[in-house]
Amino acid sequence: MTLKTNVSQSYNQSVHVDIELDAADLKTSGPRLACLVKSDWINKKLSFKELTDGLSNQMLAMFPPSYDEQALIIRTYGKNSDLIVDRQAEIRNMVKLSQYDMANEVLATFNNGFLYALVPGDQIDVDDGKIDSPLAAKLAAFHSVPSDDGNNEKKSRLTEKLDHYVHLLNGTNSQLRHRLEAMEPSATGMLDAIKTTVGLQSSPPSLDSLESFFEYSFAQLDDDLHQIKSTLKQKWSDIPVVLCHNDTLSRNFLFDKQTNTMHMIDFEHSFDNLYLYDIENYFVEFAGLSSSPDWSKKYPSRERRLNFISEYVKHADFLHKKPGADELEKLCDRCHCLLPLTHLYWALWAVLEAMLNPEALSEFDYVNYAKNRFTQYKLHKNEFFAS
């Protein structure tokens, strides 16, 4: 698949507006911001749709009256998400990827979010096996976007991200504790209100109770991280590292039936990683996004996984040597070995979300989700260490 771009290595920067928008009043503030980049919208009657695909972010789609005009999305970041997500890197990646038709065009940024183009399409259904072929081709093309400096010897940043999450949770990085202390009175009141309104049974663990929450000590986790780094260095250096999406669940793929085009959205977890990680994460996420996913029943068969990888390599321009049948079988095995790392990443992320953004617990049970994914990590971690 040939990638197309109209720029060299200098990417157009979006407009930045030094304001903070109220996430609860986007229907008022969103159009005003949009008019800065779409001046002809001033006198147009817009229609709106609240998007529910984001768990911690607030998103509002704005539609002009003509179907021929580009619709826009205004998005505000989740509370305290700056401790979890590198927002500058997110925008930088989107601006670059949009030049290759791999991401939404970013039109403007503001202090707590950004404005970007809506891409058409419907969320894919992983139960429809026919979706694998266009999705594999899209993911391979995404991974084939060239580096800015032409350096293809990238280093995976997965363990760096895991380190960051663990250091927030174990107190090595004191930022989390400081945020929680500042939130304490309002967070307690908010949780009580949520429990009363929606009957929430689980509450975020405190920093001091995390080891009992996970039934795992930080000393054990620290040992695991050292072993993960060692295993990646000794046994995985032959697997190419590319810019990965890292959040390849079904809701982040939209298929436009009118143009027969697959689109990818939501790039806040994008960073350099083993290309097989994105593929394995896609398989793991077949279980869906609920507080208690059933991975035992939803994880795809080996035949389906092998067919997906076979289709993927056909379009992966960064793979200079295409694997044969035996090598594809081995790639399928190695891809599965990354399963526990996907569980560890999302377990740590979920517990941070629960602690830093307790209001979001009314929409999603991050607490049980974190516990369930960490349980899966413990069950499967030795499969990776033995890889």
N, C-alpha and C positions, 0 to 999 in steps of 0.2 A: 504494500500500500504506500503510495507516494504522498508525503506530507506537503501541504501547500502553505506558503506564507508570503506576504507582501512586504515584509520588513527583513532587515538583516539581523543584527544582534542588539539593536536599539529599539526598545519597546515603548510605545506611546504610554505616557503616564496619565492617569485619570485625574480629574479636578478634585481638590480637597477643600471641603468647607468646614471651617472651625466652629461647629455647633454640635450639640448633643440633642438627639431627638427623643421624644417621649414615646416609648414603645406602645403605650396604651392609646396614643392619639395619632397613629400613622396615617389615617385617612385625611387628616388636616395637614400634617407636616410633610408627608410624602410627596403630594403633588407640588407643593411649593419648592421642594428641593429639585424635583424633576424638571420644573420650569427653568432652572438654571442651565440645563443642558438641552432641554426641549422647549425652546421659547414659544413655539407655536401651540403648546399645550395650555397656555394661559386662559384662552377662551373656549377650551374644549371641555365637554362633560365626560368625565371619566367614570368607569365602573371599576369595582374593586372585588378582590377575592382574597380572603385570608388563607394563607397556605399553612398546612399543618404538618408538613414533612419534616420540618426542623424540630428537634426535641427541645433544645435550650434557646434557640434563636427565635425571634419574632419576625415573620415575613408577611408582606402584603404585596399582592400583584395588582398593578394598575393598568387598565386597558383603555386606550383611546377609542372613540366611536367607530373608526374604520378598521376593518379586519386586516387591511393591507399595512397598517402601521405597527411598528414595533411596540410590544407591551414591555413594561418594566417591573422590576421587583425592588422594593425597599426592604432592607434587612437590618435589624438591630441585633447586636451581640447579646448572648446570655450573660446574666450577672456574674461578674468575677471570672468570666471565661478567659480573660487575658493571662491568667495564671496557667491555663491549660493549653491554649492555642496561641501560636505565634501569628498575630494578625497581619503584621507587615509581610511575612513570608507568604501568607495566604493570598493577599492582594497581588504580590509580586508574581506568584505562580499563575494566578488567573489572568493577569495582564499578558504574560508570556504565552500561556496556553491558548488564549483567545486568538492570537495571531495565526495559530495552526488549526483553527476551528475545533479546538478541544475543550473550550470552556466558554461560559457566558462572558460577554464584553462588559467590563467594569466601566461605568460612565462617571461616577463620582464617589468619593469617600467622605465620611464625616466622622466625628470623634468616637461614636459608638456603633458604627456600621457602614454600609455602603449601598449604592444604587447600581443595579446591573440589568442587563437585557434578559428577558424571559426567553427560554428556548422551548419550542413546541414539543409535544409528545406526552404519552401516558406512561405511568410507572409500569415496568415490566412485571410479568408473572413468571416466577422461576419454575412453576409447575408446567409451564409450556416449554418443552425441550427445544422447540424450534427457535427460541430466542437466543440459544447459546451461540449459534454461528455468528450473527451480527454483533453480539456482545463481545465475543472473543476477538473478532476483527477490530472492533473499536478499542478494546483494552490494549491490544498489541500495538495499534497505531499511537495510542496515548503514550505508551512506554517507549516508542521510537522517536519521540520529540527530541531533537539534538540538544546537547549541552550548550550553554552560552559561549563557553571558551573552547569548545571542541574537545574537551577532555572527557573521555569515556570511562576513565578509571575512577569512578565515584565510590564513595564509602557509604555504607548503610548507616542511617541515623536512628535506626530502631532502638538500639540499646541506649543511645543518648536520650531518647524520649522516655524510655522506661526508667532510666536513672532519674530523670527530672520528676516524673510522677512519684517515684518512691521517696525521693528526697523531700518533696512537699509533704508526704504523708508521715515520714518518720521524724520530721523536725529538723533534718540537716539544713533544709531551706526553710527559714522561719517565716516566709511570706504567708503561707497558708494559716499558720497560727495567728498572725497579726490580723489577717482578714476576718477570721472566725471570731476573734475577740471583739473586733469592731462591729460585727453583725449580731452579736449575742442577744441583746434584748429584742430586737425586731424579728430575728430569726425564730426565737422561741415562740413569740406571739403568732407568727405566720404559720408555724407547724401546728400549733393548737387549732388555728382557724381551719387549716386544711383537713386535719383529722375530724373536726366537727362536721365539715361540709361534705367530704367525700368518703369518710370512714377509713382513712389511711391507717393501716396497722403498723407499718414499719417506719422507723425514724433513722436519720443518718447517724452513724456511729460517731463518737467523739474521737479526737486524736488519740486520747489515752486508751481507748478500747478497741483500736483497730486490729491488734494482734488476736484478741479473742473473737472479733467479728470474722476475720478470715480463717481463724483456727490455724494460724501460721505466724511465726515470729519474724520480725524484721531481720534478725540474724540469718534465718533460713532463706529469706527472700534475697538478702545481700549475697549469700553463697550461690543462690540460683543465678543471679545476674552475672556474677563472675564466670560461672560455668556456661551461661548462654554466650557471653562474649568469647570465651575460649573456644567453644564449639563452632561458632560462626567463623572465627579466624582460621581454625585448623581444618574444618571440613566443608565450608561453604564458599570459599574464596573463588571457586570456579563458576559460581552462579552470578551473572551480570547484575549490577546495581543500576537502577534507572529511577527517574522521578516517578514515584508511585502515588496512586490515589489514597490507598490505605483504608478506605471506608467503602468498600465495594459491595454494599448491600443493595437489594433490589430497588429501593426507593431513590437511589442515586443514579439510576439509569432510566432514561426516558426514550421511548421509541415512537417516532413520528411515522404513522402509517401512510400519511399522504405522500411523504417523500422517501419512505423506506429508509429512514436515517436514525441511527442510534446517537443519543446525546448523553454526556456525563455531567453531573452537577455536584455541588457541595465539596469544596476543595480544602476545607480547613484542616484536614489531617494529612495533606499531601506533603511528602518529603521523600528524599532518596532512600531506596530500600531494595531488597531482593525482589526481582520481578515476580517470582513465584509466590511471594507473600500476598500480593494483590489477588492472584488466582485462588489461593487457598482461602483467603478471607471471603471471597465470593461464595465458595462452596460452604463454608461454615455458616454464612448468613442465610442459607436456604431455610434455616429454622425460623427465620422471621424475627421481628423486633417486638418481643413481649418480655415481661419480667421473668418468665420461666420457659424459655424456648426448649423444644424437644429435639435435641441434636441427634439422638439415636434413631429417630424415625425420618427426619428431614434431610440428613446429610446425603448428598447424591451418591449414586452407585459408582463403583470403579469404572464401569463402562462409560457412564456419562462424563465422569471427570477426565478420562483418557481421551474421549472424543473432543471435549472442550480444549484440552491442551494441544491436541493434534491440529485443530482448526486455528488456534492461537498462533502457533509457530509459523504457519503459512504467511501470516501478515506481520510478523515481528521483524522489521527491517534491521533492528539492532543486533539480531542473532545472525552473525555472518556465516555460521555453519548450521544448517538445518539438521535436527536430530533424526536418526532413523528409527525404525520400529522398536528396537530394543532400548534405545536411549529414551524414547517417549515413555516406555514402561517405567524406566528408572526415574524420569522426571515426575511422573505421577506419584511414585513412592515418596520422593523427596518433598514434593509439594505437601503431601499429607503430614510429613514430619513437622511442618511449620504450624500445624493446627494449634498446639498449646500456646505458641507465642501470640496468636491472634486473641486467644482467650485472656491471656495475662494483660495485654494492652487494654482491652475494653473493660476488664474488671477494675483496673486501677483508674481508668478514665471515669467510669460510672460512679465509683465511690467519691471521687473528687467533685463530680457534678452534684451529687446528692448533698455534699457538705457545703459547697459554695453557692448553690442555687436552690435552696430548699423549696422555694415557690414552685419550681418545676415538678415537684413530687406529686402535685395534683394532676399532672398530665401523664407522668410515667414513673414507675416504681424503680428508680435507679438503685435502691438499696438491695432489693432481692436480685435484681439483674446482676449487680456487682458480685454478690455472693455466689450466684449460680455459675457465672463465668469463671470465677476463681476456683470453684470446685472442679470445673472441667480442666482448668490448667493443671491442677494437682493430679488429676487422673491420668493426664496424657503427657506430662512434662518429660518423662523418661524416654518417650518415643523420639523426642527431639534430641535429647542428650546422647542417645544411642545411634543417631543418624550418621 
